[in-house]
Amino acid sequence: MTPLQSVAQPPVAREKAVVIGAGIVGVCCALYLQREGHAVTLIDPAAPGDSTAKWSCGQMAVSEVIPLSKPGILKKVPGWLLDQKGPLALRPSALPGILPWFLRFVACARPSRIQAISEQMATLTHHVYEDYAPLLEACADKSLMGQRPILELFDSPSGLEHERPHLALRKALGFDHEVLDRAAIAELEPSLGGKFSHGLLFADWRSVSDTKGFIAALTQSFIDQGGVRVRGEVKRIDEVGDRACGVTLNNGERYPAEHVVVAAGTGSRQFFDQIGTRVPLAGIAGYQVLLPTPEVEIRHSVIYADGGFCFSPMTRGLQIGGTIEFAGANAEPNFKRADIILEKARKILPQLKVDNLEYGVGYRPFLPDTKPIIDRSKRLTNVLLAFGHGQLGLTLGATTGRLIADLAAGRAPTQDLTPFSAQRFALVGGHA
């Protein structure tokens, strides 16, 4: 008998995927698609880590599920217009263009909407750490995410009292907190000792060691595992029938793909016609100041509620920021907002060293209900949508990546994605 001989099998061709946008959401989508066996190309015009999330507070804000719209928010608009030094400002020139978006935003201030949105967001944020775990395990640096909780401090008891309904809602959704007094605050943050008597500790929040470095490390892990990152700008999604077949860059280069993910933050707007949706996506400016050598020790990421900003200790320095500005589409950044942040911070910590400071701004991609879009294009059936995360891009990056990989594989995601559909803003009978 002739002995059986093994016959070499041809290698199975891996499906190609292209992810448009290499910020935190894009790179997490790329990593999860890669884990599914796809050959993934990640495309972005900026360098790794140089994205909106770089200029954020770096927090895994797992209980930040309550929408920005709160009861009585419409009454605050005149104050935002008049006080450009407040934690939330609205440029008068931006008002006409942003008014339709803002009316939708105010409509979410009803108690029933706040309850529903919070419940829906909690279905995502409860999975943040388990979804990041395999991505971080594959990175060389195991200290990318810190283990210390987050503090929130108030000038007076009234600030804490104002938060109590929101804290009760968070607790009902499974998120806890601890009330801090003067002694507890001083023990946790000696540099702030004696300056605050009222605060909160969020034991289930964490912060990253460096917002830029966090994204860059995940990107490097993606490349080390065979991924390709292209520095360029996508001009269009290429189409055949009702499916995408790849993308074309501004320089004419083409990248074929069986799956395309749009995860470009505010830049996702340029693809709205192709993906068959028009959603009210606004870029809301968040300003930051980075102090490379502050010479003040801040041990935790600390939110100063009444000041509207956060102290974020990072490996590259102390980042101070978080103030929000409705500036309108294509508006130039107003770095006087960053000066205002720094001025407020120095009133609390006059010893801060401000040598070689750096200003930054990130345009958070906000939808009026402050929920992201995690969906499939209704026009191009193999194009997946992952944008509109607002202030929670860093928090929800890995969870979004897992859900996008589920959609690409044709699996039913473990979370109900109906609340995050792009079609929720469709007009019905002339009304949104």
C-alpha positions, 0 to 999 in steps of 0.5 A, a space after each residue: 500500500 502506498 502510504 498516505 501523504 499529506 496534501 498541502 492546503 492553500 492558505 485561507 484568504 483573510 477578509 480585508 477590512 479598512 477602518 477610517 479614523 485611527 483615534 481611540 475608537 478606530 484603533 479599538 475597532 481595528 484591534 477587535 477586527 484583527 482578533 477575528 482574523 481580518 487583515 486590517 488597514 487603519 487610515 488616518 491623516 494624523 500621527 498615532 495618538 494625535 487625536 481628539 482623545 489625546 486632549 481629554 481628561 483620560 478617564 474611564 468614566 464608566 458611570 458618566 451615563 447621564 446626558 449633558 442635557 439636564 432639566 432647566 438647561 434652556 434657562 442657562 443658554 443666556 448665561 453661556 452667551 454672556 459669560 465666555 469664562 464659564 465652564 460651558 460657553 456658547 459663541 454668539 456667532 455659532 448660535 444660528 448654525 447650532 440652533 437646530 442641534 441645540 433644540 434636539 439637545 434640549 428635548 433630551 432634558 425631559 426626565 423620562 429621556 434622561 432616565 432612558 438614555 442613562 439606562 441605555 448608556 449603562 448597557 455599554 459602560 458596564 463592559 468597559 474593563 472586560 473589553 479593554 482587558 485583552 487589548 491591553 494584555 497584548 501591549 508591551 506596557 502593562 501600566 497603560 491604565 492606572 488603578 486609582 479611583 477618580 475624585 470630584 470636588 465641590 466648592 460648597 455643599 450646594 454643589 454636592 446637593 445638586 448632584 444627589 439626584 444624578 448620583 441616585 440614578 447612577 446607583 440604581 444603574 449599578 454604579 457606586 460612589 463615596 462622599 468625602 469630607 475635608 479630612 478624606 480629601 486631604 489624605 487622598 490629595 495632600 496638595 489640595 488639603 484644606 482647599 476643599 471640604 466636599 467631594 466624591 470618590 468614584 471607585 469604579 472609574 480609572 484613568 490612563 497614564 497618558 492619553 496620547 501614549 495610550 492610543 499610540 501603544 494600542 496602535 503599535 500593538 495593532 501593527 506588531 500583530 500584522 496590522 497596517 496603519 496608513 497616514 493619509 486621508 480617505 476621499 471616498 468609499 468605493 462602491 459596487 452595487 449596495 456594498 463597499 469594495 474599499 476606499 480611495 485616498 486623496 492621493 489616489 491610492 486604493 485599498 480594497 476591503 470586504 468591510 469598511 468601518 467609519 470611525 472618524 469622529 467629526 470627520 465622519 460627516 463627509 461620508 454621510 451621503 455614501 452611508 445613507 444617513 444624515 445625523 446631527 453630529 456636532 464638534 464641541 471644543 474641549 480645551 486642555 493645558 499641559 504642564 510638563 513640569 508642574 512641580 505639584 503632585 496630583 495623585 488622582 485624576 481630580 474633577 473640579 466641578 464648580 470650575 468645570 475642569 479636571 486635573 489629570 496627572 500623566 507621564 508627560 505632565 499634568 494636563 488641566 482641562 475639560 471646559 466645553 465650548 459650542 463654537 460652530 462648524 469649522 471654527 478656529 480654536 479660541 485658546 483664551 479658553 485654555 488661559 481661563 482654565 490655567 488661571 482657575 487652576 493657579 488660584 487653587 494651586 498658585 505654586 504650579 510651574 507653567 514653563 514650556 506649557 502646551 495648549 490643545 483642543 479636541 473636537 468631541 463628536 456629539 449627538 444631541 442625545 449624547 449617545 454614540 452611533 454603533 450601527 450598519 449603513 443602510 445603503 452600503 451593507 458592509 459599511 459599519 458606523 462607529 462615531 458620535 461618542 462625545 466625551 466617552 470616546 476613550 471610555 467606550 473605545 474597546 466596547 465599540 470595537 467588540 460590537 463592531 466586530 460582532 456586526 462584521 461577523 454577522 453575530 447578534 451583539 450581546 447588547 441591544 444596539 437599537 438605541 445606538 442606531 443611526 436611524 433614530 434621527 430619521 424624520 417621521 411625518 416631518 418630525 424628528 
